[in-house]
Amino acid sequence: MKRSELLKILRQHGCQFWKNGSNHEKWINPAGKKFTVPRHSGQDLPKYLAEDIFKQAGIK
């Protein structure tokens, strides 16, 4: 999955960008839980990583 697709899905579910880290962005879900999204430019995210990010964001 491309990072841009992942971010689009996160925004559709009410997640918001919180702040930048060194190699990751920090996001917050509607319930207030914080999670990170890696910034790997030009690379597809592995399926297991996208699924883990969705789980942390509260998206099924």
C-alpha positions as CSV (number, residue, x, y, z in Angstrom):
1,M,0.0,0.0,0.0
2,K,1.3,3.4,-0.8
3,R,1.7,5.9,2.0
4,S,-0.6,8.4,0.4
5,E,-3.4,5.8,0.3
6,L,-2.8,5.0,3.9
7,L,-3.0,8.7,4.9
8,K,-6.2,9.2,2.9
9,I,-7.9,6.3,4.7
10,L,-6.7,7.7,8.1
11,R,-8.2,11.1,7.3
12,Q,-11.5,9.5,6.2
13,H,-11.8,7.9,9.6
14,G,-11.2,11.1,11.5
15,C,-7.5,10.7,12.3
16,Q,-5.4,13.9,12.3
17,F,-1.7,14.7,11.9
18,W,-0.3,15.7,15.3
19,K,3.5,16.4,14.8
20,N,6.7,15.4,13.0
21,G,9.2,13.0,14.4
22,S,12.6,12.4,12.9
23,N,11.6,9.5,10.6
24,H,7.9,9.2,11.4
25,E,4.9,11.4,11.7
26,K,2.8,11.3,14.8
27,W,-1.0,11.1,14.4
28,I,-3.9,11.1,16.7
29,N,-7.2,9.1,16.3
30,P,-10.7,10.5,17.2
31,A,-10.5,8.8,20.6
32,G,-7.3,10.6,21.4
33,K,-4.8,7.7,21.0
34,K,-1.5,8.7,19.4
35,F,0.3,6.5,16.9
36,T,3.1,6.8,14.4
37,V,3.2,6.6,10.6
38,P,6.7,6.0,8.9
39,R,7.9,8.4,6.2
40,H,9.4,5.9,3.7
41,S,9.3,8.0,0.6
42,G,8.8,6.1,-2.7
43,Q,8.3,2.7,-1.0
44,D,5.2,0.7,-0.5
45,L,4.4,0.0,3.1
46,P,4.3,-3.8,3.9
47,K,0.8,-5.2,4.5
48,Y,1.5,-6.1,8.1
49,L,2.6,-2.5,8.9
50,A,-0.5,-0.9,7.3
51,E,-2.7,-3.4,9.3
52,D,-0.9,-2.5,12.5
53,I,-1.3,1.2,11.9
54,F,-5.0,0.7,11.2
55,K,-5.3,-1.3,14.4
56,Q,-3.6,1.5,16.4
57,A,-5.8,4.0,14.8
58,G,-9.0,2.0,15.7
59,I,-9.9,1.2,12.1
60,K,-11.1,-2.3,11.3
